[in-house]
Amino acid sequence: MADPGRQIRIERGAPRGVATIVLDRPERRNALNAALVTELRSALAGLSADESVHVVALRGEGKDFCAGADLREVRDSAEAGVLTSLEDAQALGDLFVEMRRLRPPVVALVRGRALAGGCGLATACDLVLAAESARFGYPEVGLGFVPAMVMSILRRSVGETRAFELVALGLTIDAATASEYGIVNRVLLDDGFEVACEAFLGELADRSASAVALTKRLFYQIDGVDFEAAIRTGAEVNALARLTDDCQAGIAQFLDRKDEDR
């Protein structure tokens, strides 16, 4: 039984090398409060430091992935003043940044609704797997609010005009449309969703952990830099990758096969 004082829990097991973080506030549709964000940041840092973890999965308990910010806390922080509001917002923003800096890839497993900050949380992951019945959206404008931090992630996933349409109209879209727009990587059938996710996570975890980690680091490091700087950074990572055990073993295995084919 989950600890009633905890906002998340961590599951390990199959597939090997995968750890799953479960948002555990189903009674609040896994809304993001300060405690959950703090626990999530701590859990991600701990799993990143664990070399046995090759992939981190993120899912919500219950019917929904995440309904966004807990509006009760948003109201309370607003009443407490701008500095409290800024502190709360910055904690969520720091979470998004830390997810991109994390060593292992993070995969969102989305059932039900991923809305507002919950949609931002899903898209802050490196990959998004969605059940066919899942829904994604940015309804903040309907509350007179602004999808502020999640907008920077959305603009990197979809085209400029499409992103503005989503946030300005507060649209909610289905998984197939989210995939078409570039928000979702794969749409999976509701029936057998967990099995399909497990297969995908296992395949990713079987890849070289060092190669995937360096690929992730380089991928986000070159975001926004000019062409020459990106090439120089790529050369540095290329040289570093050559020194890893996985790369040396992979090259040796490839060359051995080539010799055998002669």
C-alpha positions in Angstrom: 0.0 0.0 0.0 1.3 3.5 -0.9 2.4 5.8 1.9 -0.5 8.3 2.2 2.0 11.0 2.9 3.9 10.4 -0.4 2.9 12.0 -3.7 4.8 9.5 -5.9 6.1 6.0 -5.7 8.9 4.1 -7.6 8.4 0.7 -9.2 11.2 -1.6 -10.4 11.2 -4.9 -12.1 10.5 -5.9 -15.7 11.9 -4.8 -18.0 15.4 -5.0 -16.6 17.1 -1.6 -16.4 13.8 0.4 -16.2 12.5 2.3 -13.2 9.0 3.7 -13.2 7.9 6.8 -11.3 4.2 6.8 -10.6 2.4 10.1 -9.8 0.2 9.0 -6.9 -2.6 11.5 -6.4 -5.4 9.9 -8.3 -8.0 11.6 -6.2 -6.7 14.9 -7.6 -6.0 13.6 -11.1 -2.3 13.6 -10.2 -2.3 17.4 -10.1 1.1 19.0 -9.5 1.5 20.4 -6.0 4.7 21.6 -4.3 5.2 18.3 -2.5 4.8 16.2 -5.7 7.2 18.4 -7.6 9.8 18.2 -4.8 9.5 14.4 -4.6 9.7 14.0 -8.3 12.8 16.1 -8.6 14.5 14.1 -5.8 13.4 10.7 -7.3 14.7 11.7 -10.8 18.1 12.7 -9.3 18.4 9.5 -7.4 17.5 7.3 -10.4 20.0 9.2 -12.6 22.8 8.5 -10.1 21.9 4.7 -10.2 23.9 3.2 -13.0 21.7 0.2 -13.1 18.8 2.4 -14.3 19.0 2.8 -18.1 15.5 4.2 -18.6 13.0 6.1 -16.4 9.3 5.8 -17.2 6.7 8.3 -15.8 3.0 7.5 -15.5 0.0 8.6 -13.5 -2.0 6.5 -11.1 -5.7 6.1 -11.9 -7.5 7.4 -15.0 -5.4 10.4 -15.9 -1.7 11.1 -16.4 -1.7 14.6 -14.9 -4.3 17.4 -14.8 -1.7 20.2 -14.4 -1.1 22.5 -11.5 -3.1 22.0 -8.3 -5.3 25.1 -8.6 -5.8 25.2 -4.8 -2.1 25.8 -4.4 -2.1 28.3 -7.3 -4.8 30.3 -5.5 -3.0 30.1 -2.2 0.4 31.1 -3.6 -1.3 34.1 -5.4 -2.8 35.2 -2.1 0.6 34.9 -0.4 2.2 37.3 -2.9 4.3 37.4 -6.0 7.5 36.0 -4.5 5.7 32.9 -3.3 4.1 32.5 -6.7 7.5 32.9 -8.4 9.1 30.3 -6.1 6.4 27.8 -6.9 6.6 28.4 -10.6 10.4 28.2 -10.6 10.3 24.9 -8.9 8.2 23.4 -11.7 10.4 25.1 -14.3 13.5 23.7 -12.6 11.9 20.2 -12.8 11.5 20.6 -16.6 15.1 21.6 -17.0 16.4 18.8 -14.8 14.5 16.2 -16.8 16.4 17.3 -19.9 19.8 17.1 -18.1 19.1 13.7 -16.6 21.4 10.9 -17.6 18.9 8.3 -18.6 16.0 9.0 -21.1 12.6 9.7 -19.5 9.6 8.2 -21.2 6.0 9.5 -20.5 3.4 6.8 -20.5 0.1 8.7 -21.0 -3.3 7.3 -20.3 -6.3 9.6 -19.9 -5.7 13.4 -19.7 -2.4 15.3 -19.8 -3.5 18.9 -19.5 -1.8 22.2 -18.9 1.3 21.6 -16.7 0.6 17.9 -17.0 0.9 18.2 -20.8 4.1 20.1 -20.1 5.4 17.4 -17.8 4.7 14.7 -20.5 6.5 16.7 -23.2 9.4 17.6 -20.9 10.1 13.8 -21.1 12.4 12.7 -23.9 9.7 10.4 -25.4 5.9 10.2 -25.1 3.9 7.0 -25.5 0.1 7.6 -25.5 -2.9 5.3 -25.3 -5.3 6.0 -28.2 -7.9 7.4 -25.8 -5.4 9.9 -24.2 -6.1 13.6 -24.5 -3.6 16.5 -24.5 -4.2 20.2 -24.1 -3.4 23.6 -22.8 -6.6 25.0 -21.3 -5.0 27.7 -19.2 -6.5 30.6 -21.2 -10.0 29.4 -20.2 -9.1 30.3 -16.6 -7.4 33.6 -17.5 -4.1 31.9 -16.9 -1.0 31.6 -19.2 0.7 28.3 -20.3 4.0 30.0 -19.6 6.7 27.5 -19.0 5.1 24.7 -21.0 5.1 27.0 -24.0 8.9 26.7 -24.5 8.6 22.9 -24.7 5.7 23.0 -27.0 7.4 25.4 -29.5 10.3 22.9 -29.7 7.9 20.1 -30.5 5.5 21.6 -33.1 5.5 24.5 -35.6 5.1 28.1 -34.4 1.6 28.7 -35.7 0.3 25.3 -34.5 1.7 25.9 -31.1 0.1 29.4 -30.8 -3.2 27.9 -31.9 -3.1 25.3 -29.2 -2.3 27.8 -26.4 -4.4 30.7 -27.6 -7.5 28.7 -28.0 -6.9 26.4 -25.1 -7.5 23.4 -27.3 -7.6 19.8 -26.1 -6.7 17.2 -28.8 -6.7 13.4 -29.0 -3.6 11.2 -29.1 -3.7 10.8 -32.9 -3.7 14.5 -33.5 -1.0 15.0 -30.9 1.1 12.5 -32.8 0.4 14.2 -36.1 1.5 17.5 -34.5 4.7 16.0 -33.1 3.8 16.0 -29.4 3.5 12.2 -29.1 6.0 9.7 -30.4 3.7 6.6 -30.6 0.0 6.0 -30.2 -0.8 2.6 -28.7 -4.0 0.7 -28.5 -5.8 1.0 -25.1 -6.1 -2.8 -25.0 -2.6 -4.0 -24.3 -1.2 -0.5 -23.6 0.9 -1.7 -20.7 2.3 -4.6 -22.6 3.2 -2.4 -25.6 4.9 0.1 -23.3 6.9 -2.6 -21.6 8.2 -3.8 -24.9 9.2 -0.3 -26.0 10.9 0.4 -22.7 12.7 -2.9 -22.8 14.0 -2.2 -26.3 15.3 1.2 -25.2 16.9 -0.2 -22.1 18.7 -2.8 -24.1 20.6 -0.1 -26.0 24.0 1.0 -24.8 23.4 3.1 -21.7 26.5 5.2 -22.3 25.7 5.9 -25.9 22.1 6.9 -25.2 23.2 9.1 -22.3 25.8 10.9 -24.5 23.3 11.2 -27.3 20.7 12.8 -25.0 23.3 15.2 -23.6 24.4 16.3 -27.0 20.9 16.5 -28.4 19.8 19.2 -25.8 23.2 20.8 -25.6 23.2 21.9 -29.2 19.7 23.3 -29.0 19.8 27.0 -29.9 23.6 27.2 -30.7 24.9 28.0 -34.1 26.1 25.5 -36.6 29.8 25.7 -36.0 29.4 25.5 -32.2 27.1 22.5 -32.6 29.8 20.7 -34.8 32.5 21.5 -32.2 30.4 20.1 -29.4 29.6 17.1 -31.5 33.3 16.4 -32.1 33.9 16.6 -28.3 31.2 14.0 -27.6 32.3 11.9 -30.5 35.8 11.7 -29.0 34.4 10.9 -25.6 32.2 8.2 -26.9 35.1 6.4 -28.5 36.6 5.9 -25.0 33.6 4.2 -23.5 33.6 0.4 -22.9 30.4 0.0 -24.9 31.8 1.7 -28.0 35.1 -0.2 -27.9 33.2 -3.5 -27.4 30.8 -2.7 -30.2 33.5 -1.8 -32.7 35.5 -5.0 -31.8 32.4 -7.1 -32.3 31.6 -5.5 -35.6 35.2 -5.9 -36.9 35.3 -9.5 -35.8 32.1 -10.2 -37.8 33.6 -8.5 -40.8 36.7 -10.7 -40.6 34.6 -13.8 -40.3 32.6 -12.8 -43.5 35.8 -12.6 -45.6 
